[in-house]
């Protein structure tokens, strides 16, 4: 478990692709997340990541964002939600378990 844990959910939305299918762009973004080595969970509407610092979160999101441009998108809109809690140790799954 990461001691100082920052959890973020983000989605990259390629624009100007000329196609309604976005999976090839999302795949490139996801490959960057996996390559980074941080914990992640791919969902139908975005990706959840967990890291030890806000800087690491932004670094990985930037890699994913840039990967979509590299895949040929002319414009990219990236949406980010961040939960930076410093009063106790926890992981992504803890937030879900707290609801159950």
N, C-alpha and C positions, 0 to 999 in steps of 0.2 A: 504494500500500500504506500502511496506517495504521502509523505508527511504534510507538506504544504500543498494541498491539492486544488488545482484550478480545473473546473469542468466547463467545457464550451460546446455548444451546438452550432454548427454552421452549415450553410448550403451555398454552393456556387451555381450561379445561373448564367449559362452562356447565352449571349444575344448576338444577333447578326450572323447566324449560322446558315440560314436558308433552309433549315430542316426542322421538323417538329420533334424528331428523336434527339435526345441529349445524352444518351448513355455513353457514347464514346468519349465525350468531354468529361462527364462525371467519373468515368473509369480512370482517366488520366489524373484527375484530382485525387481520387482514392489511392492510386498507386503512390503518390507522394506522401500521403498520410501513413500508409503501411511502411514505406521506406524510412520514414522518420523514427520508427520504433516505439512511438508512444502508444498507450492504450487507446483503442478506438472502437466504436460500434457504428457500423453503417446502417442507416434506417432508410425507409422508402422516401423520406423527405429531407434527408440531410445526414450529417455525420456528427457523432458525439466523440469528443476527445478529452483526455485527462492528462495533465502534466504538472510538474512541480512548480512552475512559475507562469505568470502571465506572458512573459517574454517568449517562453517556449511555445505557448499557445499561438501567439501572433506569428511566430516564425513558421510554424507548420501550416497555419491558415494561408499565409502568404505564398508558401510553396504550392499549395493546392490551387490557389487563385491564379498564379502565374502559369501553372500547368495547363489550365483551360485556354489561356491565350496561345500557348505553344501548340495546342491541339488544333488551332485555327479559328477560334472564336474572335470576332471583331470587337466585342464588348462583353464585359463580365460584371455581374452584380453579385456581391457576396454579402450574405446576411449572417450576423454573428450574435449569439446570446452567450453571456459569460456568467458563471457562478463562481466567485472567488471567496471561499469561506476559510477563515484562518483561526477559528476558535476551537476546532476539533478535527481529528483525522477522519477521513471518509473517502469513499470511492463512488463511481457512477452508480453502482448497484444499490448503494445505501439509500439513495434518494428514492428509488423505487420501493425498496423494502420498507421504508418509513410509512408508505401509503397503505401497504397490505395489512 
